[in-house]
Amino acid sequence: MPRRIAFAWLEGYVEVYVDEGLVIEAGNSRITMLQREVHIDGLYYGLREYFLDRRQERKGIYVEFAFPLKGKKEGTPQALMMNSSEVGIGPFGVVYTVIDNIEYYLTIHPPPGFLYDYAVVTTRYIFMFTLGRRQVYIMDEGRLKKLILV
C-alpha cells in the first residue's frame, strides 16, 4: 500500500499518494499527475493558455473545473495535515497552503524530467507552469480527460 497523506479540504480531506504518478483523490474527482500527462476524472470544464513573458518563453496553463474539488467525507485518514506544510511524497514535493479556510492549495513540485516545472491545484482549477513551446492536447474518454503535453 502506498504512503498516503491527507490534507484538510472543504469540510473533508483529500488524499495524496504516488502510484504511477502523483494521485490526488478527492470526494468528487481523482487527479493523476504524470510525466507528460495530467488525468482529470469528472471535473474538467475548459483549458486556457497564457504566455507569461514578451518573448513567449514561459507559459501558464489553466485547467478550469466545472464544479469545486470537494473533500472526501467518508472514512478516517491515518494522518491529516491541517496547517500549511511541505512534505515529500516519493519523488514529489507537495506544499499545502490554507488561506483562512477560504481557499486551499496544493503546490506540486515534480521530479526532474517532467514537462511542467510545477503545478498548483485549488478547489477551482489546476495551474501548470511550463516552457512556452509546449503544446497541450486533450483526449476525451467520457468522464476522464487526459491533458497531454508535448
Beta strands, then each sheet from edge to edge (+ up, - down):
strand 1: 5-9
strand 2: 12-18
strand 3: 22-25
strand 4: 30-33
strand 5: 37-41
strand 6: 44-51
strand 7: 58-65
strand 8: 80-81
strand 9: 85-89
strand 10: 92-99
strand 11: 103-109
strand 12: 118-121
strand 13: 125-131
strand 14: 136-141
strand 15: 144-149
sheet 1: 8+ 1+ 2- 3+ 4- 5+ 15- 14+
sheet 2: 6+ 7- 13+ 12- 11+ 10- 9+
end
